[in-house]
Amino acid sequence: MKQCQNCGAQLADEEKFCPNCGKEITSAQPSAPDPIPTPVTGDPAPDPAAAPTPTPTPIPTPVQPTQPPKKKHKALKIVLAIVIPIVVIIVAVIVGLVLYGKSLLDRATENVDSYWQIYVDCDAQSFADRAPDAYWDYISDTYGYTKEECVDGIDLWMAENVELLGSPLSYTWEQTSFSFGMGDSVQLKNVREQLQTYGLDCTTGIGLLVDGTVTGDLDTDTFSDLGMWVVKIDGTWYDATVMADIDTLCDSGYVDRAKYETTYAEPIEAYWNAFYNADVEALSAMMPAEVWSYLESEYGMDQAGAEACMQQYIEDILSYSDMQDSEISFTLTITDVADCTEEEITELNNMVGEGLTSDVYQSVSYDYTMEADGETMDDTTATIMIQLGDSWYVFDGIYYFAEACYYYGTAE
């Protein structure tokens, strides 16, 4: 046996390295002393005092290897401390963008649904309310119309669609593409240019390209690749499609036609229906009170006599046209209204007597349809309207009463 010179551990003779401390064992190291021999019986016992007292070998304390600092674990914690917040932020941004994109798509979808629901409901006022107040300044400056007059034009447009397709109306649509733009982005370029013609500007726009149908009980109207945009102006969302529609309605004469529908279309249509159906009583109710005094002073005909002359006058016209036994329907659509010139006003006033002259005459042009005995005739003509006081009258009616009295009153 031998001892390690470094730590004192007991070693076998053949060991070259200390198993305790790992130190190499040199060949010069002395072996540990042999154990004390056991005395043999019969021999004299050795003197204990003469025997050398062995020095006890100290038991070495094992030396633990030094642990290196855990630098890798510390670096990993630092990396994780930096990376995790970044990942969380990225995920939050992605989720936020997804939610924002969904909210934009939802808004665009809601805009399209609202537009078509208002359309099939024929709600002209709600349709007009989808444009900002500043838009109506453009309409007033460009066309001279108020918002209320435009509402009448929208109502006329919607009513014609119902007449064409049949009531009730329903709609379907599907999205074919989605666009989103902010500020000067390319996606928003065309929409911004259109709004700028109205004196408006937008900060954000969402558009859908849609295909769909509007269906009534008579027919179906199909639309495709229709761009429908909702835009943010001064912090509020508005319907850019509605603004374009109203501009088109104003330019195409719908507002003009609606503006004069009650004033002109109704009395003209009522007059010709009464005339062609020889309803003299209805014609008389449409005349101003001054016409009877004029006819009496000019032709010596009281109202009853004037009505009799008118009855004969109409029957002869219908007989000449081979329409005397027909039930006739007369409908019209106003296409234009124009003030009569001063020369025309002078000429018209010369046709009637005092009390029936006016400074305000208007020529109302219209397309009409006349149906008789299953046959239809379409044509275009004009009727003169005269304003007496606050009321409008069909000048043709006044003139025909005078002409009837002239021809048939004189003959009597």
Disulfide bonds with the S-S distance in Angstrom:
none
